[in-house]
Amino acid sequence: MTTLPASTGASAPAEAGPPTGWRRHRSTLLIVGALLAALALVVLTQGPVTRAADLDPDNPGPDGAQAVARVLVDQGVDVEVVRSASALASTVLDPDTLVVVTSSSDLGTSTTTALLDQVAGARAGLVVVDPGTRLLDALGIDGDPSRVEVGDGVLGACDDTAYDDLVLVVDSADAVPLAGCFANVLAAQGGIGGDLTLLGAGELLSNDQVLRGDNAAIALRLLGGRERLVWYVASPDDLVADDGVSITSLLPDWIFPGLAIVLLSTVLLVLWRGRRLGPLASEPLPVVVKAIETTRSRGRLYRRSGDLAHAAEALRTATRSRAGARLRLGAHAADAVVVGAVARHLGRPEPEIAALIGAEAHAPGSDRDLIVLANDLAALEEEVRRS
Amino acid sequence: MALTGRVPLLGLLGLVAVVLRPSASTVWCWLLLVAILVAVDVLLAPRPRDLDVVRRPTGSVRTGETAQSVLVVENTRRRRVRGVLRDAWQPSAGATDNRHPLRLAGHGRALLETPLRPSRRGDLRAVGVTVRLLGPLGLAARQRTVQVGGTVRSLPPFASRKHLPSRLARLRDLDGRAAVRVRGQGTEFDSLREYVRGDDVRSIDWRASSRTSSVVVRTWQPERDRRVVLVLDTSRTSAGRVDDVPRLDSAMDAALLLAALASRAGDRIDFVAGDRRVRARLRSSGARDLTGRLQDVMAEIDPVIAEADWTALVGAVQGLGRQRALVVLLTPVEPASIEEGLLAVLPTLTRHHRVVIASVKDPELERMAAQRATIAEAYDAAAAERELRRRTRTAEVLGRLGVSVIDADAERLPPALADHYLALKAQGLL
């Protein structure tokens, strides 16, 4: 605009014209469009769904267990991944099925009970990876897991010939409180319908460490024993309310007596503040009568009876007498005289004035007419006073 | 018995106990401890009846101004006492700052002053004196309320006294005015003085002038020792409120201004107030400070919801003496009550006296007549117009009987009444 000559400056806005919708919102539309494009790009270039949970059969990362799962599938095992308690409950188990539970720290008490019942009913096998103290309690096993130094590897060295001469090499492992292989890192309990096997070294299944020592062999022998493998990845979404730690166990034990003390002090506070210093002082109240009250009630009475004629008559009489007094006609001038005088004074036709303030004027037909009449009378009075 | 703020604090201290020994029994033990301490403290607290409380007379004060009520508190025992004392008054007495800390040595005395600021006319009463004396631990106190009688007389505010100086100045103007223009039945010869320019030539006393070298005029003073009778109507119509002030109070204001003015003018003032019967009567036979006494009498008068018995009131006026007087009836011009009561007895009054009716007008009535925007307002306006018309007619009827009607709103009534009195005085019509 600044480059335009001064002479055309005045017409410049007319040339530009009013900004259209497109021009005004151009930048906004461009930004929104770019955002949408970026979002579409992200969505479209996203690969197959991967999971981030440790030892998840779909997790290709170092902590995942995709390698083991793929190898098991290649070996002809039917691997079925289950990610929720409800999906697990709807899965049909049979004696040729092995259920393996990873992310077991997210396994709630109620889910554990349901899982045990389901496995026992179907006489299936169950492998629990890295059970914690609470889960051991839920499984009915006394004792806590304890840390084991693996070092350069630990030999199977147990009754089970399948693992006897294998070497486990992991970074860290826990021994479960049962007698078993690899210094009790892998132990089984035959007490329930299927076998309950506990594995304290979940790392051996991870993509990162499965190739160390004889880990791959241990994993395949552990999980590939039956035709079907149900891989249950426990999820925190399955925890129900009572699976959590109860709030009471987290609080210090003096909290309830303390609350009682606070409550007690509150009651004492109320007693302290509630005691008045002597009785209330009362006032012998006088009679309150508004002087205007009777007139107001009379107005309401007129309204209730809908006496338009009476009300109009009162208003007309008042205007007539005031106008008469203003025109110095005396207090007892006849109505017709007042009407004539007002008409002459204002220079308005007499019938018009007579229709307004005359004694024989028609009564208003409706409430609306009464309001109009009342205001016309006020205006007339004002006119007489002004002129 | 009463607790102090230390008790809940002591209760909270129980938190330490439960932290050290967390169990329910600790709570119960703590509660017991607090209860025992409080009980011991109450038992050891001094007894309020050992204090001797006497009130000094309070006297009277104009409504809206401040007075002090003094209590003398004496400790009759050797023990020192501390606590608090509340001097309760009825709310309209305005005793806001009425809690006094008490700290008395053995046989000690203290003067406690309660400021009072009455907001209502009349005798306002003290309700009771409450004493709360603390125990030695300061946990609990004994409390007792005793009746220590006391009243403060709240006089009518006499707000119209601001008009008094200007009216007194006009009264002085009447004094010594040159004769002819004001000479009437009641003017009295005062003195002779030299003619000054502006004096009416008709007032020159030629006989006196002939004896001196200068021209002499006669001067006159307004009549003195006339009688003014104020009749205050305390019936139902006076109870009506105009802008939230009872008509009675506005009428009192007007009566006080007229009384103050008339007493300075050397007239005698009699006062009668009543409704069905005469409630108050005051004769100013040579009394000084008339307005003070009048205020004192008026303080006790309250409106009564009853029709006025004008026969009795007029009888009371006649009973005050047969000398001609200016009778001022302070009553609202309410058509109904005037027509039914007053009109019948007015002729007996007008035969002997000059009668003026001073009425408190309600400005609301005219506002109501002017508002006509909605249907309810239109009907109200009709009712108001009708009422106004009836009032005008009543005033006409009264005027035909020789009665002057002064109908003004509360603010303007006192000066209007005073001006009317001055006009009558100037014309010598009293």
Interface residues (C-beta under 8 A of the other chain):
Chain A: P252 D253 W254 F256 P257 G258 A260 I261 V262 L264 S265 T266 L268 L269 L271 W272 R275 L277 G278 P279 A281 S282 E283 P284 P286 V287 V288 V289 K290 A291 I292 E293 T295 R296 R298 G299 R300 L301 Y302 R303 H310 A311 A312 A314 L315 T317 A318 S321 A331 D367 R368 L370 I371 A374 N375 A378
Chain B: A2 L3 T4 G5 V7 P8 L9 G11 L12 G14 L15 A17 V18 V19 P22 S23 A24 T26 V27 W30 L31 V34 V84 R86 A88 W89 Q90 P91 S92 R99 R120 V127 G128 V129 T130 R132 Q143 T145 R236 A239 G240 R241 V242 P246 R247 D302 P303 I305 P332 D362 E364 L365 M368 A369 A370 R372 A373 T374 I375 A376 A378 Y379 D380 A381 A382 A383 A384 E385 R386 E387 L388 R389 T392 E396
